[in-house]
Amino acid sequence: MEQHKKFMREAIQLAAQNVHGNNGGPFGAVVVKDGQIIGSGTNLVTRKNDPTAHAEIVAIREACSTLNTFNLEGCALYSSCEPCPMCLGALYWANISKLYYASTKEDAAKADFDDSHIYEEFNLPKQDRRIPSLQLMREEAVMVFEKWIISEKKITY
């Protein structure tokens, strides 16, 4: 348990430093493998003008670079806050094996980081969502998947 607290303290400290440095939102994250931090990140949304530069995404990118792989199976991610829908999706795509978080999405909402509208959008029919979704050219796009299926050069993930 002490080791988990050590890594969580690191994530929380990164979040606090980010507030002090005014680099983005109050979020920090570390990726750990075999008891070692292999990636860390803070929210850099406003510094980089990148809405995807959340702490978890930044930490995942660094960990993948460190290990030279896109598969972080066997790694744990420690986040100062419960991940947003985008970051949670990234954890699944990266095959993170375990997630530890400190504050909740409700705590984040009190600080004006409210993702509830995104969760609500997921449950709406496509035609009722805030961002209109229109399907075009499905047949042509499906042909690309068919080529992928038979490709001998593909790297599955």
DSSP file with accessible surface (Angstrom, degrees, kcal/mol):
  #  RESIDUE AA STRUCTURE BP1 BP2  ACC     N-H-->O    O-->H-N    N-H-->O    O-->H-N    TCO  KAPPA ALPHA  PHI   PSI    X-CA   Y-CA   Z-CA
    1    1 A M     >        0   0  158      0, 0.0     4,-2.2     0, 0.0     5,-0.2   0.000 360.0 360.0 360.0 -36.5    0.0    0.0    0.0
    2    2 A E  H  >  +     0   0  126      1,-0.2     4,-2.2     2,-0.2     5,-0.1   0.882 360.0  52.5 -61.7 -37.6    2.9    2.4    0.8
    3    3 A Q  H  > S+     0   0   99      2,-0.2     4,-2.1     1,-0.2    -1,-0.2   0.912 108.0  51.1 -65.9 -38.9    4.2    2.1   -2.8
    4    4 A H  H  > S+     0   0   66      1,-0.2     4,-2.5     2,-0.2    -2,-0.2   0.922 110.4  49.4 -61.5 -42.9    0.7    2.9   -4.2
    5    5 A K  H  X S+     0   0   95     -4,-2.2     4,-2.8     1,-0.2    -1,-0.2   0.879 107.3  55.7 -64.3 -37.0    0.6    6.0   -1.9
    6    6 A K  H  X S+     0   0  118     -4,-2.2     4,-1.7     2,-0.2    -2,-0.2   0.941 111.1  42.9 -60.4 -46.2    4.1    7.0   -3.1
    7    7 A F  H  X S+     0   0    4     -4,-2.1     4,-2.1     2,-0.2    -2,-0.2   0.885 114.0  51.1 -70.2 -36.2    3.0    7.0   -6.8
    8    8 A M  H  X S+     0   0   28     -4,-2.5     4,-2.8     1,-0.2     5,-0.2   0.912 107.4  53.6 -67.2 -39.5   -0.3    8.7   -6.0
    9    9 A R  H  X S+     0   0  146     -4,-2.8     4,-2.8     1,-0.2    -1,-0.2   0.892 107.1  52.7 -60.2 -38.0    1.6   11.4   -4.1
   10   10 A E  H  X S+     0   0   68     -4,-1.7     4,-2.4     2,-0.2    -1,-0.2   0.934 110.0  47.2 -62.9 -45.1    3.8   11.9   -7.2
   11   11 A A  H  X S+     0   0    0     -4,-2.1     4,-2.0     2,-0.2    69,-0.2   0.929 114.4  46.9 -62.1 -44.0    0.7   12.4   -9.4
   12   12 A I  H  X S+     0   0   80     -4,-2.8     4,-2.5     2,-0.2    -2,-0.2   0.908 111.0  52.1 -66.0 -39.8   -0.9   14.8   -6.9
   13   13 A Q  H  X S+     0   0   99     -4,-2.8     4,-2.8    -5,-0.2     5,-0.2   0.913 107.7  51.9 -63.4 -40.6    2.4   16.7   -6.6
   14   14 A L  H  X S+     0   0   19     -4,-2.4     4,-2.0     2,-0.2    -1,-0.2   0.913 109.9  50.0 -60.9 -41.2    2.5   17.1  -10.4
   15   15 A A  H  X S+     0   0    9     -4,-2.0     4,-1.7     2,-0.2    -2,-0.2   0.926 111.5  47.8 -62.2 -45.5   -1.0   18.4  -10.3
   16   16 A A  H  X S+     0   0   60     -4,-2.5     4,-2.2     1,-0.2    -2,-0.2   0.914 111.2  50.4 -64.2 -42.2   -0.1   21.0   -7.6
   17   17 A Q  H  X S+     0   0  101     -4,-2.8     4,-2.9     1,-0.2    -1,-0.2   0.869 107.0  55.9 -62.9 -35.0    3.0   22.0   -9.5
   18   18 A N  H  X>S+     0   0    3     -4,-2.0     5,-1.5     2,-0.2     4,-0.8   0.870 106.7  49.0 -67.6 -36.1    1.0   22.5  -12.6
   19   19 A V  H ><5S+     0   0   87     -4,-1.7     3,-0.7     2,-0.2    -2,-0.2   0.948 113.5  47.0 -64.8 -45.9   -1.4   24.9  -10.8
   20   20 A H  H 3<5S+     0   0  173     -4,-2.2    -2,-0.2     1,-0.2    -1,-0.2   0.895 115.8  44.5 -63.0 -40.4    1.6   26.8   -9.5
   21   21 A G  H 3<5S-     0   0   38     -4,-2.9    -1,-0.2    -5,-0.2    -2,-0.2   0.540 101.1-135.3 -83.1  -7.8    3.3   26.9  -13.0
   22   22 A N  T <<5 +     0   0  136     -4,-0.8    -3,-0.2    -3,-0.7    -4,-0.1   0.880  60.1 136.1  55.8  42.7    0.0   27.8  -14.7
   23   23 A N  S   <S-     0   0   50     -5,-1.5    24,-1.2     1,-0.2     2,-0.3   0.555  73.1 -54.8 -93.7 -12.3    0.7   25.3  -17.5
   24   24 A G  S    S-     0   0   12     -6,-0.6    -1,-0.2    22,-0.2    20,-0.1  -0.977  88.3 -15.8 165.0-159.8   -2.8   23.9  -17.6
   25   25 A G  S    S-     0   0   10     -2,-0.3     2,-2.2     1,-0.1    18,-0.5  -0.092  72.9 -91.2 -71.0 169.6   -5.5   22.3  -15.4
   26   26 A P  S    S+     0   0   52      0, 0.0     2,-0.4     0, 0.0   -11,-0.2  -0.349  84.0 117.3 -82.0  61.5   -4.9   20.9  -11.9
   27   27 A F        +     0   0   28     -2,-2.2    16,-1.6   -12,-0.2     2,-0.3  -0.986  34.3 174.4-134.6 141.5   -4.2   17.3  -13.0
   28   28 A G  E     +A   42   0A   0     -2,-0.4    52,-2.9    14,-0.2    53,-0.3  -0.979   3.7 179.4-142.4 152.7   -1.2   15.0  -12.8
   29   29 A A  E     -AB  41  79A   0     12,-2.5    12,-2.6    -2,-0.3     2,-0.3  -0.994   9.6-164.4-153.0 149.7   -0.5   11.4  -13.7
   30   30 A V  E     -AB  40  78A   0     48,-2.3    48,-2.9    -2,-0.3     2,-0.5  -0.988  13.2-144.3-133.9 146.6    2.2    8.8  -13.7
   31   31 A V  E     -AB  39  77A   0      8,-3.1     7,-2.8    -2,-0.3     8,-1.2  -0.945  21.8-164.0-108.2 132.6    2.5    5.4  -15.4
   32   32 A V  E     +AB  37  76A   9     44,-3.1    44,-2.6    -2,-0.5     2,-0.4  -0.948  13.7 178.1-123.6 135.3    4.3    2.7  -13.4
   33   33 A K  E >  S-A   36   0A  58      3,-2.6     3,-1.8    -2,-0.4    42,-0.1  -0.994  75.2 -11.2-134.9 130.3    5.8   -0.6  -14.5
   34   34 A D  T 3  S-     0   0  140     40,-0.5    -1,-0.1    -2,-0.4     3,-0.1   0.873 129.9 -52.2  50.8  41.7    7.6   -3.0  -12.2
   35   35 A G  T 3  S+     0   0   21      1,-0.2     2,-0.4   -32,-0.0    -1,-0.3   0.570 117.4 106.7  77.6  10.1    7.8   -0.4   -9.4
   36   36 A Q  E <  S-A   33   0A 134     -3,-1.8    -3,-2.6     0, 0.0     2,-0.5  -0.963  72.5-121.0-123.9 139.5    9.3    2.3  -11.6
   37   37 A I  E     +A   32   0A  68     -2,-0.4    -5,-0.3    -5,-0.2     3,-0.1  -0.648  33.6 170.5 -75.3 121.6    7.7    5.5  -13.1
   38   38 A I  E     +     0   0A  21     -7,-2.8     2,-0.3    -2,-0.5    28,-0.3   0.446  65.4  19.3-111.7  -5.2    8.1    5.2  -16.9
   39   39 A G  E     +A   31   0A   0     -8,-1.2    -8,-3.1    27,-0.1    -1,-0.3  -0.949  60.5 180.0-162.3 141.2    5.9    8.1  -17.8
   40   40 A S  E     +A   30   0A  34     -2,-0.3     2,-0.3   -10,-0.3   -10,-0.2  -0.975   8.2 172.2-141.0 156.7    4.5   11.2  -16.2
   41   41 A G  E     -A   29   0A   6    -12,-2.6   -12,-2.5    -2,-0.3     2,-0.3  -0.994  18.2-157.3-161.5 156.9    2.4   14.1  -17.3
   42   42 A T  E     -A   28   0A  25     -2,-0.3     2,-0.4   -14,-0.2   -14,-0.2  -0.859  48.3 -81.0-126.0 166.6    0.4   17.1  -16.3
   43   43 A N        +     0   0   10    -16,-1.6    11,-0.2   -18,-0.5   -16,-0.1  -0.569  47.6 170.2 -70.6 122.2   -2.5   18.8  -18.0
   44   44 A L     >  +     0   0   16      9,-2.9     4,-2.7    -2,-0.4     6,-0.4   0.041  33.1 123.2-120.9  23.0   -1.0   21.0  -20.8
   45   45 A V  H  >>S+     0   0   38      8,-0.5     5,-1.5     1,-0.2     4,-0.8   0.929  81.7  33.8 -54.4 -52.4   -4.2   21.9  -22.6
   46   46 A T  H  45S+     0   0   92      2,-0.2    -1,-0.2     3,-0.2   -22,-0.2   0.847 117.7  53.1 -78.8 -31.2   -3.7   25.7  -22.4
   47   47 A R  H  45S+     0   0  138    -24,-1.2    -2,-0.2     1,-0.2    -1,-0.2   0.901 123.3  28.1 -68.9 -38.2    0.0   25.7  -22.7
   48   48 A K  H  <5S-     0   0  118     -4,-2.7    -1,-0.2   -25,-0.2    -2,-0.2   0.436 100.5-126.3-101.4  -2.1    0.0   23.7  -25.9
   49   49 A N  T  <5 +     0   0  145     -4,-0.8    -3,-0.2    -5,-0.2    -4,-0.1   0.923  68.9 132.5  52.1  46.5   -3.4   24.7  -27.2
   50   50 A D    > < -     0   0   45     -5,-1.5     3,-2.0    -6,-0.4    -1,-0.2  -0.929  48.3-162.1-132.6 106.0   -4.2   21.0  -27.4
   51   51 A P  T 3  S+     0   0   97      0, 0.0    -6,-0.1     0, 0.0    -1,-0.1   0.652  93.3  56.6 -65.9 -11.1   -7.5   19.8  -26.0
   52   52 A T  T 3  S+     0   0   50      1,-0.1     2,-1.9    -7,-0.1     5,-0.1   0.459  76.0 101.7 -95.3  -0.8   -6.2   16.3  -25.9
   53   53 A A    <   +     0   0    1     -3,-2.0    -9,-2.9     4,-0.1    -8,-0.5  -0.262  48.5 151.6 -84.0  54.4   -3.1   17.1  -23.7
   54   54 A H     >  -     0   0   43     -2,-1.9     4,-2.7   -11,-0.2     5,-0.3  -0.476  60.1-106.8 -79.0 158.0   -4.6   15.8  -20.5
   55   55 A A  H  > S+     0   0    0      1,-0.2     4,-2.6     2,-0.2   -26,-0.2   0.886 119.1  49.8 -55.1 -43.8   -2.3   14.5  -17.8
   56   56 A E  H  > S+     0   0    7      2,-0.2     4,-2.6     1,-0.2    -1,-0.2   0.914 112.0  47.6 -65.0 -41.2   -3.1   10.9  -18.4
   57   57 A I  H  > S+     0   0   18      2,-0.2     4,-2.7     1,-0.2    -2,-0.2   0.927 112.5  49.1 -65.3 -45.1   -2.6   11.2  -22.2
   58   58 A V  H  X S+     0   0   28     -4,-2.7     4,-2.2     1,-0.2   -18,-0.2   0.931 113.3  47.5 -60.5 -43.3    0.7   13.0  -21.7
   59   59 A A  H  X S+     0   0    0     -4,-2.6     4,-2.6    -5,-0.3    -2,-0.2   0.908 111.7  50.0 -66.2 -40.6    1.8   10.3  -19.3
   60   60 A I  H  X S+     0   0   15     -4,-2.6     4,-2.8     2,-0.2     5,-0.2   0.929 110.0  50.8 -63.4 -44.3    0.7    7.4  -21.6
   61   61 A R  H  X S+     0   0  128     -4,-2.7     4,-2.1     1,-0.2    -2,-0.2   0.920 112.3  46.6 -59.9 -43.4    2.6    9.0  -24.5
   62   62 A E  H  X S+     0   0   87     -4,-2.2     4,-2.7     2,-0.2    -1,-0.2   0.914 112.3  49.9 -66.4 -41.4    5.8    9.3  -22.5
   63   63 A A  H  X S+     0   0    0     -4,-2.6     4,-2.5     2,-0.2    -2,-0.2   0.917 110.4  49.9 -63.9 -42.3    5.5    5.7  -21.2
   64   64 A C  H  X>S+     0   0   26     -4,-2.8     5,-1.8     1,-0.2     4,-1.1   0.906 112.1  48.5 -62.8 -39.6    5.0    4.4  -24.7
   65   65 A S  H  <5S+     0   0   96     -4,-2.1     3,-0.3    -5,-0.2    -2,-0.2   0.923 110.5  51.1 -65.0 -43.1    8.0    6.3  -25.8
   66   66 A T  H  <5S+     0   0   84     -4,-2.7    -2,-0.2   -28,-0.3    -1,-0.2   0.921 120.2  34.2 -59.9 -44.7   10.1    5.0  -22.9
   67   67 A L  H  <5S-     0   0   63     -4,-2.5    -1,-0.2     2,-0.2    -2,-0.2   0.507 103.4-129.8 -89.9  -7.1    9.1    1.4  -23.6
   68   68 A N  T  <5S+     0   0  151     -4,-1.1     2,-0.3    -3,-0.3    -3,-0.2   0.929  72.6 100.2  55.4  49.4    9.0    1.8  -27.4
   69   69 A T  S   <S-     0   0   54     -5,-1.8    -1,-0.2    -6,-0.1    -2,-0.2  -0.980  70.4-140.3-154.3 160.1    5.6    0.2  -27.6
   70   70 A F  S    S+     0   0   99     -2,-0.3     2,-0.6    -3,-0.1    -6,-0.1   0.411  85.7  83.7 -98.7  -2.1    1.9    1.1  -27.9
   71   71 A N        +     0   0   53     -7,-0.1    24,-0.2     1,-0.1    23,-0.1  -0.896  49.2 178.1-110.2 110.4    1.0   -1.7  -25.5
   72   72 A L    >   +     0   0    0     22,-3.3     3,-1.9    -2,-0.6    25,-0.6  -0.036  24.4 152.6-101.4  31.0    1.2   -0.8  -21.8
   73   73 A E  T 3   +     0   0  126      1,-0.3    23,-0.2    23,-0.2     3,-0.1  -0.338  67.0  31.3 -58.6 137.4   -0.1   -4.1  -20.5
   74   74 A G  T 3  S+     0   0   44     21,-0.4   -40,-0.5     1,-0.3     2,-0.3   0.425  99.6 112.5  90.1  -0.8    1.4   -4.7  -17.0
   75   75 A C    <   -     0   0    2     -3,-1.9    22,-2.2    20,-0.3    23,-1.2  -0.746  54.0-148.4-103.9 153.4    1.5   -1.0  -16.3
   76   76 A A  E     -Bc  32  98A  15    -44,-2.6   -44,-3.1    -2,-0.3     2,-0.5  -0.897   7.0-146.8-115.7 147.8   -0.6    0.9  -13.7
   77   77 A L  E     -Bc  31  99A   0     21,-2.5    23,-2.8    -2,-0.4     2,-0.5  -0.974   6.6-163.0-116.5 129.3   -1.7    4.5  -14.1
   78   78 A Y  E     -Bc  30 100A   8    -48,-2.9   -48,-2.3    -2,-0.5     2,-0.4  -0.964  14.2-176.3-109.6 122.6   -1.9    6.8  -11.0
   79   79 A S  E     -Bc  29 101A   0     21,-2.6    23,-1.4    -2,-0.5   -50,-0.2  -0.959  33.9-136.9-124.6 141.8   -4.0    9.9  -11.6
   80   80 A S  E    S+     0   0A  10    -52,-2.9    23,-2.3    -2,-0.4     2,-0.3   0.688  94.8  26.2 -67.1 -15.1   -4.7   12.9   -9.3
   81   81 A C  E    S- c   0 103A   3    -53,-0.3    23,-0.2    21,-0.2     3,-0.1  -0.990  98.7 -86.4-146.8 151.9   -8.3   12.7  -10.5
   82   82 A E        -     0   0   44     21,-2.3    26,-0.1    -2,-0.3     6,-0.1  -0.344  62.4-103.3 -54.0 128.9  -10.7   10.2  -11.9
   83   83 A P        -     0   0    5      0, 0.0    -1,-0.1     0, 0.0    22,-0.1  -0.252  28.0-121.1 -64.0 147.4  -10.1   10.2  -15.7
   84   84 A C     >  -     0   0   13     -3,-0.1     4,-2.8     1,-0.1     5,-0.3  -0.211  40.4 -91.8 -71.8 172.2  -12.5   11.9  -18.1
   85   85 A P  H  > S+     0   0   18      0, 0.0     4,-2.3     0, 0.0     5,-0.2   0.896 127.1  50.6 -57.8 -40.2  -14.1    9.9  -20.9
   86   86 A M  H  > S+     0   0   73      2,-0.2     4,-2.1     1,-0.2     5,-0.1   0.943 113.7  44.0 -63.2 -47.1  -11.3   10.6  -23.4
   87   87 A C  H  > S+     0   0    0      2,-0.2     4,-2.3     1,-0.2    -1,-0.2   0.896 111.0  53.7 -68.1 -38.6   -8.6    9.6  -20.9
   88   88 A L  H  X S+     0   0   61     -4,-2.8     4,-1.9     1,-0.2    -1,-0.2   0.930 108.9  50.3 -61.5 -42.2  -10.5    6.5  -19.8
   89   89 A G  H  X S+     0   0   28     -4,-2.3     4,-2.6    -5,-0.3    -1,-0.2   0.913 108.4  52.4 -59.8 -41.6  -10.7    5.5  -23.4
   90   90 A A  H  X S+     0   0   22     -4,-2.1     4,-2.3     1,-0.2    -1,-0.2   0.888 105.1  55.3 -63.8 -37.4   -7.0    6.0  -23.8
   91   91 A L  H  <>S+     0   0    9     -4,-2.3     5,-2.3     1,-0.2     4,-0.5   0.925 110.6  45.5 -60.6 -42.7   -6.3    3.8  -20.8
   92   92 A Y  H ><5S+     0   0  169     -4,-1.9     3,-1.1     1,-0.2    -2,-0.2   0.927 112.5  49.8 -66.6 -44.2   -8.2    1.0  -22.5
   93   93 A W  H 3<5S+     0   0  187     -4,-2.6    -1,-0.2     1,-0.3    -2,-0.2   0.853 112.0  49.1 -63.3 -32.8   -6.5    1.5  -25.9
   94   94 A A  T 3<5S-     0   0    7     -4,-2.3   -22,-3.3    -5,-0.2    -1,-0.3   0.543 110.2-125.0 -82.9  -6.6   -3.1    1.5  -24.2
   95   95 A N  T < 5 -     0   0   68     -3,-1.1   -21,-0.4    -4,-0.5   -20,-0.3   0.827  37.8-176.0  64.5  32.8   -4.0   -1.8  -22.3
   96   96 A I      < -     0   0   23     -5,-2.3    -1,-0.2    -6,-0.2   -23,-0.2  -0.415  16.4-150.8 -57.4 133.9   -3.2   -0.2  -18.9
   97   97 A S  S    S+     0   0   71    -22,-2.2     2,-0.3   -25,-0.6   -21,-0.2   0.773  70.1  16.0 -84.9 -26.8   -3.7   -3.0  -16.4
   98   98 A K  E     -c   76   0A 120    -23,-1.2   -21,-2.5     2,-0.0     2,-0.4  -0.995  60.2-155.2-151.8 140.7   -4.7   -1.0  -13.3
   99   99 A L  E     -c   77   0A  54     -2,-0.3     2,-0.4   -23,-0.2   -21,-0.2  -0.965   8.6-176.8-117.8 132.1   -6.0    2.5  -12.6
  100  100 A Y  E     +c   78   0A  58    -23,-2.8   -21,-2.6    -2,-0.4     2,-0.3  -0.992  11.4 177.0-122.3 134.0   -5.6    4.3   -9.3
  101  101 A Y  E     -c   79   0A 106     -2,-0.4   -21,-0.2   -23,-0.2   -19,-0.1  -0.970  20.8-160.5-138.0 155.8   -7.2    7.8   -8.9
  102  102 A A  E    S+     0   0A  45    -23,-1.4   -21,-0.2    -2,-0.3    -1,-0.2   0.838  72.0  33.7 -98.2 -83.0   -7.5   10.3   -6.1
  103  103 A S  E    S-c   81   0A  41    -23,-2.3   -21,-2.3     1,-0.1     2,-0.2  -0.310  81.4-120.1 -76.6 164.4  -10.2   12.9   -6.5
  104  104 A T     >  -     0   0   41    -23,-0.2     4,-2.2     1,-0.1     5,-0.2  -0.502  23.1-105.6-100.7 169.9  -13.5   12.1   -8.3
  105  105 A K  H  > S+     0   0   72      1,-0.2     4,-2.1     2,-0.2    10,-0.2   0.824 123.3  56.6 -63.3 -28.1  -15.2   13.4  -11.4
  106  106 A E  H  > S+     0   0  105      2,-0.2     4,-1.6     1,-0.2    -1,-0.2   0.895 104.9  50.4 -70.1 -38.3  -17.6   15.2   -9.0
  107  107 A D  H  > S+     0   0   72      1,-0.2     4,-0.7     2,-0.2    -2,-0.2   0.918 111.1  49.6 -62.1 -42.8  -14.7   16.9   -7.3
  108  108 A A  H ><>S+     0   0   12     -4,-2.2     5,-2.4     1,-0.2     3,-1.1   0.896 105.6  56.6 -63.8 -39.5  -13.5   18.0  -10.7
  109  109 A A  H ><5S+     0   0   27     -4,-2.1     3,-1.9     1,-0.3     5,-0.2   0.880 100.4  58.2 -61.4 -36.0  -16.9   19.3  -11.6
  110  110 A K  H 3<5S+     0   0  173     -4,-1.6    -1,-0.3     1,-0.3    -2,-0.2   0.754 105.4  51.2 -65.0 -22.3  -16.9   21.6   -8.5
  111  111 A A  T <<5S-     0   0   53     -3,-1.1    -1,-0.3    -4,-0.7    -2,-0.2   0.106 130.3 -96.1-100.3  20.4  -13.7   23.2  -10.0
  112  112 A D  T < 5S+     0   0  150     -3,-1.9     2,-0.4     1,-0.1    -3,-0.2   0.734  95.4 116.6  71.3  26.5  -15.4   23.8  -13.4
  113  113 A F      < +     0   0   78     -5,-2.4     2,-0.6    -6,-0.1    -3,-0.2  -0.661  39.9 162.8-116.6  71.9  -14.0   20.6  -15.0
  114  114 A D        +     0   0   81     -2,-0.4     3,-0.3    -5,-0.2     4,-0.1  -0.839  20.1 172.1-101.8 115.2  -17.4   19.0  -15.6
  115  115 A D    >>  +     0   0   42     -2,-0.6     4,-1.7   -10,-0.2     3,-1.2   0.288  49.3 108.0-100.2   7.5  -17.6   16.1  -18.1
  116  116 A S  H 3> S+     0   0   47      1,-0.3     4,-2.5     2,-0.2     5,-0.2   0.853  73.2  60.3 -59.1 -32.3  -21.2   15.1  -17.3
  117  117 A H  H 3> S+     0   0   81     -3,-0.3     4,-1.9     1,-0.2    -1,-0.3   0.847 104.3  50.4 -64.9 -30.1  -22.4   16.5  -20.6
  118  118 A I  H <> S+     0   0   57     -3,-1.2     4,-1.7     2,-0.2    -1,-0.2   0.937 109.4  49.4 -72.4 -45.3  -20.1   14.1  -22.4
  119  119 A Y  H  X S+     0   0   62     -4,-1.7     4,-0.7     1,-0.2    -2,-0.2   0.910 111.8  50.3 -58.1 -40.5  -21.4   11.1  -20.5
  120  120 A E  H >< S+     0   0  120     -4,-2.5     3,-0.9     1,-0.2     4,-0.4   0.892 105.3  56.6 -65.2 -39.0  -24.9   12.3  -21.3
  121  121 A E  H >< S+     0   0   46     -4,-1.9     3,-1.5     1,-0.2    -1,-0.2   0.860  97.5  62.8 -60.7 -37.4  -24.1   12.6  -25.0
  122  122 A F  H 3< S+     0   0  122     -4,-1.7    -1,-0.2     1,-0.3    -2,-0.2   0.819 103.5  49.4 -57.7 -32.2  -23.0    8.9  -25.1
  123  123 A N  T << S+     0   0  142     -3,-0.9    -1,-0.3    -4,-0.7    -2,-0.2   0.515  94.6  91.8 -87.4  -6.2  -26.6    7.9  -24.2
  124  124 A L  S <  S-     0   0   65     -3,-1.5     5,-0.1    -4,-0.4    -3,-0.0  -0.618  86.6-102.9 -87.9 149.6  -28.3   10.0  -26.8
  125  125 A P    >>  -     0   0   60      0, 0.0     3,-2.1     0, 0.0     4,-0.5  -0.367  40.5-109.1 -61.1 148.5  -29.2    8.8  -30.3
  126  126 A K  G >4 S+     0   0  131      1,-0.3     3,-1.3     2,-0.2     7,-0.3   0.863 118.2  56.6 -51.5 -39.6  -26.7   10.2  -32.8
  127  127 A Q  G 34 S+     0   0  150      1,-0.3    -1,-0.3     5,-0.1    -3,-0.0   0.693 106.5  50.6 -70.0 -15.5  -29.3   12.6  -34.3
  128  128 A D  G <4 S+     0   0   97     -3,-2.1    -1,-0.3    -7,-0.1    -2,-0.2   0.417  85.9 111.3-101.0   0.7  -29.9   14.2  -30.9
  129  129 A R  S << S-     0   0   78     -3,-1.3     4,-0.1    -4,-0.5    -8,-0.0  -0.383  77.6-118.2 -77.0 156.9  -26.3   14.9  -30.0
  130  130 A R  S    S+     0   0  177      1,-0.1    -1,-0.1    -2,-0.1    -4,-0.0   0.844 106.4  56.2 -62.0 -37.9  -24.9   18.4  -29.7
  131  131 A I  S    S-     0   0  112     -5,-0.0    -2,-0.2     2,-0.0    -1,-0.1  -0.881  96.2-125.8 -97.5 114.4  -22.4   17.7  -32.5
  132  132 A P        -     0   0  104      0, 0.0     2,-0.5     0, 0.0    -5,-0.1  -0.311  21.6-155.8 -60.4 138.2  -24.3   16.5  -35.6
  133  133 A S        +     0   0   63     -7,-0.3     2,-0.5    -4,-0.1    -4,-0.1  -0.977  13.6 178.9-120.1 119.9  -23.1   13.2  -37.0
  134  134 A L        -     0   0  151     -2,-0.5     2,-0.4     2,-0.0    -7,-0.0  -0.980  21.1-138.1-123.9 126.8  -23.7   12.4  -40.7
  135  135 A Q        +     0   0  148     -2,-0.5     2,-0.3     2,-0.0     3,-0.0  -0.694  27.7 174.3 -86.6 133.1  -22.6    9.2  -42.3
  136  136 A L        +     0   0  143     -2,-0.4    -2,-0.0     1,-0.1     0, 0.0  -0.993  54.7   0.1-136.4 144.4  -21.1    9.5  -45.8
  137  137 A M     >  +     0   0  125     -2,-0.3     4,-1.8     1,-0.1     3,-0.2   0.800  63.8 162.1  56.2  41.6  -19.4    7.0  -48.2
  138  138 A R  H  >  +     0   0  142      1,-0.2     4,-2.9     2,-0.2     5,-0.2   0.903  69.2  58.0 -57.7 -43.8  -19.6    3.9  -46.0
  139  139 A E  H  > S+     0   0  132      1,-0.2     4,-1.5     2,-0.2    -1,-0.2   0.921 107.8  46.2 -57.8 -43.9  -19.0    1.5  -48.9
  140  140 A E  H  > S+     0   0   93     -3,-0.2     4,-0.8     1,-0.2    -1,-0.2   0.902 114.0  48.5 -65.9 -39.6  -15.6    3.1  -49.8
  141  141 A A  H >X S+     0   0   52     -4,-1.8     4,-1.3     1,-0.2     3,-0.7   0.890 106.3  56.1 -68.9 -38.6  -14.6    3.1  -46.1
  142  142 A V  H 3X S+     0   0   41     -4,-2.9     4,-2.3     1,-0.2    -1,-0.2   0.867  98.6  62.8 -63.2 -32.3  -15.5   -0.5  -45.6
  143  143 A M  H 3X S+     0   0  102     -4,-1.5     4,-2.0    -5,-0.2    -1,-0.2   0.867  98.9  55.3 -61.2 -33.2  -13.2   -1.5  -48.5
  144  144 A V  H <X S+     0   0   97     -4,-0.8     4,-2.2    -3,-0.7    -1,-0.2   0.927 107.1  49.3 -65.7 -42.0  -10.3   -0.1  -46.5
  145  145 A F  H  X S+     0   0  143     -4,-1.3     4,-2.6     1,-0.2    -2,-0.2   0.900 108.1  54.2 -61.8 -40.0  -11.2   -2.4  -43.6
  146  146 A E  H  X S+     0   0  110     -4,-2.3     4,-1.4     1,-0.2    -1,-0.2   0.903 108.7  48.4 -62.5 -38.5  -11.4   -5.3  -46.0
  147  147 A K  H  X S+     0   0  149     -4,-2.0     4,-1.0     1,-0.2    -1,-0.2   0.894 110.8  51.5 -66.2 -39.9   -7.9   -4.6  -47.2
  148  148 A W  H >< S+     0   0  109     -4,-2.2     3,-0.7     1,-0.2    -2,-0.2   0.929 104.8  56.8 -60.8 -44.8   -6.8   -4.4  -43.6
  149  149 A I  H 3< S+     0   0  111     -4,-2.6    -1,-0.2     1,-0.3    -2,-0.2   0.889 115.2  36.2 -57.5 -39.2   -8.3   -7.8  -42.8
  150  150 A I  H 3< S+     0   0  133     -4,-1.4    -1,-0.3    -5,-0.2    -2,-0.2   0.552  89.4 119.2 -94.5  -5.0   -6.3   -9.5  -45.5
  151  151 A S    <<  -     0   0   42     -4,-1.0     3,-0.3    -3,-0.7    -3,-0.0  -0.356  47.1-163.2 -65.0 133.5   -3.1   -7.5  -45.1
  152  152 A E  S    S+     0   0  197      1,-0.2    -1,-0.2    -2,-0.1    -4,-0.1   0.491  87.9  60.1 -90.7  -4.4   -0.1   -9.6  -44.2
  153  153 A K  S    S+     0   0  195     -5,-0.1    -1,-0.2     2,-0.1    -2,-0.1   0.496  78.0 118.8 -99.3  -5.2    1.8   -6.4  -43.1
  154  154 A K        -     0   0   69     -3,-0.3     2,-0.6    -6,-0.2    -6,-0.0  -0.256  52.7-149.7 -68.3 149.5   -0.6   -5.3  -40.4
  155  155 A I        -     0   0  119      2,-0.0     2,-0.1     0, 0.0    -1,-0.1  -0.973  22.3-143.6-113.9 110.8    0.4   -5.0  -36.7
  156  156 A T              0   0   99     -2,-0.6     0, 0.0     1,-0.0     0, 0.0  -0.408 360.0 360.0 -78.2 152.8   -2.7   -5.8  -34.6
  157  157 A Y              0   0  184     -2,-0.1   -86,-0.0   -87,-0.0   -64,-0.0  -0.920 360.0 360.0-148.4 360.0   -3.4   -3.9  -31.4
